[in-house]
Every structure is written in C-alpha cells, then in structure tokens.
C-alpha cells in the first residue's frame, strides 16, 4: 500500500499538481538521488543520469525542465523535484 501511495504522490509531483517541500524519508540502501545544477534541464541530462540508476533528481528552484525531459523521466519512473528556499 505504501508503495502505491508513494508512486501516486511522485506522479502528481512530476505533473506539477504537488510541490515537493522536503526530501522523503528513504529506506536504508535506497537511491539517494542527485542534485543537478543547471538552469535548463534537457532530455539528454535525464538520460545520462538515468543510465547510472538514479531515480530522484533535485533541480534549482528556478530551473526550467523541458517537456521532453519530463516525459522521459515519467516513462522511467524518475522523480524530478525543485529545491526549497528563496
């Protein structure tokens, strides 16, 4: 049940219906994610990251994520969330 809830929440975040306020609690040994410090996030960036098995990507608060990057991430179950702060 927990996995279904997490999957639904992550999907809503990817679609822009929810905003990520803090990093989720991770299980020991789970994917720690990565911080991508770019202004514009392209599909190729997501492909490169996904090839290493990472499923969570944090981007800057003002980062622009292209539609192709969002679609690629969505198809592969990669969560992209924006950092908190001012």
Chimera marker file (.cmm) of the C-alpha trace (Angstrom):
<marker_set name="trace">
<marker id="1" x="0.000" y="0.000" z="0.000" r="1" g="1" b="0" radius="0.5"/>
<marker id="2" x="2.825" y="2.386" z="0.913" r="1" g="1" b="0" radius="0.5"/>
<marker id="3" x="4.500" y="1.861" z="-2.470" r="1" g="1" b="0" radius="0.5"/>
<marker id="4" x="1.246" y="2.723" z="-4.284" r="1" g="1" b="0" radius="0.5"/>
<marker id="5" x="0.853" y="5.935" z="-2.278" r="1" g="1" b="0" radius="0.5"/>
<marker id="6" x="4.438" y="6.950" z="-2.974" r="1" g="1" b="0" radius="0.5"/>
<marker id="7" x="4.013" y="6.230" z="-6.696" r="1" g="1" b="0" radius="0.5"/>
<marker id="8" x="0.846" y="8.359" z="-6.845" r="1" g="1" b="0" radius="0.5"/>
<marker id="9" x="2.457" y="11.251" z="-4.965" r="1" g="1" b="0" radius="0.5"/>
<marker id="10" x="5.565" y="11.145" z="-7.165" r="1" g="1" b="0" radius="0.5"/>
<marker id="11" x="3.372" y="11.169" z="-10.299" r="1" g="1" b="0" radius="0.5"/>
<marker id="12" x="1.449" y="14.207" z="-9.007" r="1" g="1" b="0" radius="0.5"/>
<marker id="13" x="4.746" y="15.982" z="-8.341" r="1" g="1" b="0" radius="0.5"/>
<marker id="14" x="6.036" y="15.226" z="-11.860" r="1" g="1" b="0" radius="0.5"/>
<marker id="15" x="2.790" y="16.552" z="-13.344" r="1" g="1" b="0" radius="0.5"/>
<marker id="16" x="3.068" y="19.742" z="-11.299" r="1" g="1" b="0" radius="0.5"/>
<marker id="17" x="-0.015" y="19.193" z="-9.122" r="1" g="1" b="0" radius="0.5"/>
<marker id="18" x="2.051" y="18.945" z="-5.939" r="1" g="1" b="0" radius="0.5"/>
<marker id="19" x="5.173" y="20.754" z="-4.835" r="1" g="1" b="0" radius="0.5"/>
<marker id="20" x="7.981" y="18.921" z="-3.069" r="1" g="1" b="0" radius="0.5"/>
<marker id="21" x="8.610" y="20.635" z="0.265" r="1" g="1" b="0" radius="0.5"/>
<marker id="22" x="11.205" y="18.298" z="1.718" r="1" g="1" b="0" radius="0.5"/>
<marker id="23" x="13.028" y="15.172" z="0.816" r="1" g="1" b="0" radius="0.5"/>
<marker id="24" x="11.128" y="11.964" z="1.555" r="1" g="1" b="0" radius="0.5"/>
<marker id="25" x="12.305" y="9.548" z="4.196" r="1" g="1" b="0" radius="0.5"/>
<marker id="26" x="14.467" y="6.968" z="2.485" r="1" g="1" b="0" radius="0.5"/>
<marker id="27" x="14.893" y="3.343" z="3.337" r="1" g="1" b="0" radius="0.5"/>
<marker id="28" x="18.417" y="2.157" z="4.068" r="1" g="1" b="0" radius="0.5"/>
<marker id="29" x="20.189" y="1.364" z="0.814" r="1" g="1" b="0" radius="0.5"/>
<marker id="30" x="17.685" y="3.243" z="-1.338" r="1" g="1" b="0" radius="0.5"/>
<marker id="31" x="18.565" y="5.640" z="-4.142" r="1" g="1" b="0" radius="0.5"/>
<marker id="32" x="19.945" y="8.861" z="-2.574" r="1" g="1" b="0" radius="0.5"/>
<marker id="33" x="19.272" y="10.929" z="-5.695" r="1" g="1" b="0" radius="0.5"/>
<marker id="34" x="21.370" y="13.676" z="-7.203" r="1" g="1" b="0" radius="0.5"/>
<marker id="35" x="21.370" y="17.469" z="-7.380" r="1" g="1" b="0" radius="0.5"/>
<marker id="36" x="21.510" y="18.840" z="-10.936" r="1" g="1" b="0" radius="0.5"/>
<marker id="37" x="22.862" y="22.400" z="-11.026" r="1" g="1" b="0" radius="0.5"/>
<marker id="38" x="21.685" y="23.603" z="-14.424" r="1" g="1" b="0" radius="0.5"/>
<marker id="39" x="19.312" y="26.357" z="-15.452" r="1" g="1" b="0" radius="0.5"/>
<marker id="40" x="17.717" y="24.369" z="-18.292" r="1" g="1" b="0" radius="0.5"/>
<marker id="41" x="17.203" y="20.622" z="-17.845" r="1" g="1" b="0" radius="0.5"/>
<marker id="42" x="17.162" y="18.699" z="-21.131" r="1" g="1" b="0" radius="0.5"/>
<marker id="43" x="16.150" y="15.159" z="-22.022" r="1" g="1" b="0" radius="0.5"/>
<marker id="44" x="19.823" y="14.252" z="-22.559" r="1" g="1" b="0" radius="0.5"/>
<marker id="45" x="20.602" y="15.299" z="-18.974" r="1" g="1" b="0" radius="0.5"/>
<marker id="46" x="17.931" y="12.964" z="-17.625" r="1" g="1" b="0" radius="0.5"/>
<marker id="47" x="19.139" y="10.133" z="-19.904" r="1" g="1" b="0" radius="0.5"/>
<marker id="48" x="22.706" y="10.476" z="-18.635" r="1" g="1" b="0" radius="0.5"/>
<marker id="49" x="21.557" y="10.416" z="-15.033" r="1" g="1" b="0" radius="0.5"/>
<marker id="50" x="19.150" y="7.511" z="-15.535" r="1" g="1" b="0" radius="0.5"/>
<marker id="51" x="21.932" y="5.414" z="-17.065" r="1" g="1" b="0" radius="0.5"/>
<marker id="52" x="23.587" y="5.416" z="-13.640" r="1" g="1" b="0" radius="0.5"/>
<marker id="53" x="20.414" y="4.098" z="-11.987" r="1" g="1" b="0" radius="0.5"/>
<marker id="54" x="19.470" y="7.284" z="-10.153" r="1" g="1" b="0" radius="0.5"/>
<marker id="55" x="15.707" y="7.771" z="-9.780" r="1" g="1" b="0" radius="0.5"/>
<marker id="56" x="15.490" y="11.076" z="-7.882" r="1" g="1" b="0" radius="0.5"/>
<marker id="57" x="16.787" y="14.370" z="-9.239" r="1" g="1" b="0" radius="0.5"/>
<marker id="58" x="16.718" y="17.693" z="-7.428" r="1" g="1" b="0" radius="0.5"/>
<marker id="59" x="16.953" y="20.834" z="-9.557" r="1" g="1" b="0" radius="0.5"/>
<marker id="60" x="17.221" y="24.506" z="-8.700" r="1" g="1" b="0" radius="0.5"/>
<marker id="61" x="14.146" y="26.465" z="-7.676" r="1" g="1" b="0" radius="0.5"/>
<marker id="62" x="14.168" y="28.442" z="-10.949" r="1" g="1" b="0" radius="0.5"/>
<marker id="63" x="15.289" y="25.601" z="-13.217" r="1" g="1" b="0" radius="0.5"/>
<marker id="64" x="13.401" y="25.081" z="-16.475" r="1" g="1" b="0" radius="0.5"/>
<marker id="65" x="12.632" y="21.455" z="-17.303" r="1" g="1" b="0" radius="0.5"/>
<marker id="66" x="11.830" y="20.775" z="-20.951" r="1" g="1" b="0" radius="0.5"/>
<marker id="67" x="8.731" y="18.760" z="-21.825" r="1" g="1" b="0" radius="0.5"/>
<marker id="68" x="10.891" y="16.017" z="-23.362" r="1" g="1" b="0" radius="0.5"/>
<marker id="69" x="12.889" y="15.765" z="-20.130" r="1" g="1" b="0" radius="0.5"/>
<marker id="70" x="9.668" y="15.481" z="-18.105" r="1" g="1" b="0" radius="0.5"/>
<marker id="71" x="8.269" y="12.814" z="-20.434" r="1" g="1" b="0" radius="0.5"/>
<marker id="72" x="11.499" y="10.800" z="-20.364" r="1" g="1" b="0" radius="0.5"/>
<marker id="73" x="11.625" y="10.951" z="-16.569" r="1" g="1" b="0" radius="0.5"/>
<marker id="74" x="7.960" y="9.996" z="-16.267" r="1" g="1" b="0" radius="0.5"/>
<marker id="75" x="8.352" y="6.933" z="-18.512" r="1" g="1" b="0" radius="0.5"/>
<marker id="76" x="11.278" y="5.691" z="-16.457" r="1" g="1" b="0" radius="0.5"/>
<marker id="77" x="9.894" y="6.454" z="-13.005" r="1" g="1" b="0" radius="0.5"/>
<marker id="78" x="12.396" y="9.225" z="-12.293" r="1" g="1" b="0" radius="0.5"/>
<marker id="79" x="11.218" y="11.916" z="-9.876" r="1" g="1" b="0" radius="0.5"/>
<marker id="80" x="12.356" y="15.474" z="-10.538" r="1" g="1" b="0" radius="0.5"/>
<marker id="81" x="11.734" y="17.942" z="-7.742" r="1" g="1" b="0" radius="0.5"/>
<marker id="82" x="12.704" y="21.547" z="-7.198" r="1" g="1" b="0" radius="0.5"/>
<marker id="83" x="14.778" y="22.637" z="-4.239" r="1" g="1" b="0" radius="0.5"/>
<marker id="84" x="13.312" y="24.644" z="-1.388" r="1" g="1" b="0" radius="0.5"/>
<marker id="85" x="14.400" y="28.102" z="-0.468" r="1" g="1" b="0" radius="0.5"/>
<marker id="86" x="14.409" y="31.631" z="-1.629" r="1" g="1" b="0" radius="0.5"/>
<link id1="1" id2="2" r="1" g="1" b="0" radius="0.2"/>
<link id1="2" id2="3" r="1" g="1" b="0" radius="0.2"/>
<link id1="3" id2="4" r="1" g="1" b="0" radius="0.2"/>
<link id1="4" id2="5" r="1" g="1" b="0" radius="0.2"/>
<link id1="5" id2="6" r="1" g="1" b="0" radius="0.2"/>
<link id1="6" id2="7" r="1" g="1" b="0" radius="0.2"/>
<link id1="7" id2="8" r="1" g="1" b="0" radius="0.2"/>
<link id1="8" id2="9" r="1" g="1" b="0" radius="0.2"/>
<link id1="9" id2="10" r="1" g="1" b="0" radius="0.2"/>
<link id1="10" id2="11" r="1" g="1" b="0" radius="0.2"/>
<link id1="11" id2="12" r="1" g="1" b="0" radius="0.2"/>
<link id1="12" id2="13" r="1" g="1" b="0" radius="0.2"/>
<link id1="13" id2="14" r="1" g="1" b="0" radius="0.2"/>
<link id1="14" id2="15" r="1" g="1" b="0" radius="0.2"/>
<link id1="15" id2="16" r="1" g="1" b="0" radius="0.2"/>
<link id1="16" id2="17" r="1" g="1" b="0" radius="0.2"/>
<link id1="17" id2="18" r="1" g="1" b="0" radius="0.2"/>
<link id1="18" id2="19" r="1" g="1" b="0" radius="0.2"/>
<link id1="19" id2="20" r="1" g="1" b="0" radius="0.2"/>
<link id1="20" id2="21" r="1" g="1" b="0" radius="0.2"/>
<link id1="21" id2="22" r="1" g="1" b="0" radius="0.2"/>
<link id1="22" id2="23" r="1" g="1" b="0" radius="0.2"/>
<link id1="23" id2="24" r="1" g="1" b="0" radius="0.2"/>
<link id1="24" id2="25" r="1" g="1" b="0" radius="0.2"/>
<link id1="25" id2="26" r="1" g="1" b="0" radius="0.2"/>
<link id1="26" id2="27" r="1" g="1" b="0" radius="0.2"/>
<link id1="27" id2="28" r="1" g="1" b="0" radius="0.2"/>
<link id1="28" id2="29" r="1" g="1" b="0" radius="0.2"/>
<link id1="29" id2="30" r="1" g="1" b="0" radius="0.2"/>
<link id1="30" id2="31" r="1" g="1" b="0" radius="0.2"/>
<link id1="31" id2="32" r="1" g="1" b="0" radius="0.2"/>
<link id1="32" id2="33" r="1" g="1" b="0" radius="0.2"/>
<link id1="33" id2="34" r="1" g="1" b="0" radius="0.2"/>
<link id1="34" id2="35" r="1" g="1" b="0" radius="0.2"/>
<link id1="35" id2="36" r="1" g="1" b="0" radius="0.2"/>
<link id1="36" id2="37" r="1" g="1" b="0" radius="0.2"/>
<link id1="37" id2="38" r="1" g="1" b="0" radius="0.2"/>
<link id1="38" id2="39" r="1" g="1" b="0" radius="0.2"/>
<link id1="39" id2="40" r="1" g="1" b="0" radius="0.2"/>
<link id1="40" id2="41" r="1" g="1" b="0" radius="0.2"/>
<link id1="41" id2="42" r="1" g="1" b="0" radius="0.2"/>
<link id1="42" id2="43" r="1" g="1" b="0" radius="0.2"/>
<link id1="43" id2="44" r="1" g="1" b="0" radius="0.2"/>
<link id1="44" id2="45" r="1" g="1" b="0" radius="0.2"/>
<link id1="45" id2="46" r="1" g="1" b="0" radius="0.2"/>
<link id1="46" id2="47" r="1" g="1" b="0" radius="0.2"/>
<link id1="47" id2="48" r="1" g="1" b="0" radius="0.2"/>
<link id1="48" id2="49" r="1" g="1" b="0" radius="0.2"/>
<link id1="49" id2="50" r="1" g="1" b="0" radius="0.2"/>
<link id1="50" id2="51" r="1" g="1" b="0" radius="0.2"/>
<link id1="51" id2="52" r="1" g="1" b="0" radius="0.2"/>
<link id1="52" id2="53" r="1" g="1" b="0" radius="0.2"/>
<link id1="53" id2="54" r="1" g="1" b="0" radius="0.2"/>
<link id1="54" id2="55" r="1" g="1" b="0" radius="0.2"/>
<link id1="55" id2="56" r="1" g="1" b="0" radius="0.2"/>
<link id1="56" id2="57" r="1" g="1" b="0" radius="0.2"/>
<link id1="57" id2="58" r="1" g="1" b="0" radius="0.2"/>
<link id1="58" id2="59" r="1" g="1" b="0" radius="0.2"/>
<link id1="59" id2="60" r="1" g="1" b="0" radius="0.2"/>
<link id1="60" id2="61" r="1" g="1" b="0" radius="0.2"/>
<link id1="61" id2="62" r="1" g="1" b="0" radius="0.2"/>
<link id1="62" id2="63" r="1" g="1" b="0" radius="0.2"/>
<link id1="63" id2="64" r="1" g="1" b="0" radius="0.2"/>
<link id1="64" id2="65" r="1" g="1" b="0" radius="0.2"/>
<link id1="65" id2="66" r="1" g="1" b="0" radius="0.2"/>
<link id1="66" id2="67" r="1" g="1" b="0" radius="0.2"/>
<link id1="67" id2="68" r="1" g="1" b="0" radius="0.2"/>
<link id1="68" id2="69" r="1" g="1" b="0" radius="0.2"/>
<link id1="69" id2="70" r="1" g="1" b="0" radius="0.2"/>
<link id1="70" id2="71" r="1" g="1" b="0" radius="0.2"/>
<link id1="71" id2="72" r="1" g="1" b="0" radius="0.2"/>
<link id1="72" id2="73" r="1" g="1" b="0" radius="0.2"/>
<link id1="73" id2="74" r="1" g="1" b="0" radius="0.2"/>
<link id1="74" id2="75" r="1" g="1" b="0" radius="0.2"/>
<link id1="75" id2="76" r="1" g="1" b="0" radius="0.2"/>
<link id1="76" id2="77" r="1" g="1" b="0" radius="0.2"/>
<link id1="77" id2="78" r="1" g="1" b="0" radius="0.2"/>
<link id1="78" id2="79" r="1" g="1" b="0" radius="0.2"/>
<link id1="79" id2="80" r="1" g="1" b="0" radius="0.2"/>
<link id1="80" id2="81" r="1" g="1" b="0" radius="0.2"/>
<link id1="81" id2="82" r="1" g="1" b="0" radius="0.2"/>
<link id1="82" id2="83" r="1" g="1" b="0" radius="0.2"/>
<link id1="83" id2="84" r="1" g="1" b="0" radius="0.2"/>
<link id1="84" id2="85" r="1" g="1" b="0" radius="0.2"/>
<link id1="85" id2="86" r="1" g="1" b="0" radius="0.2"/>
</marker_set>
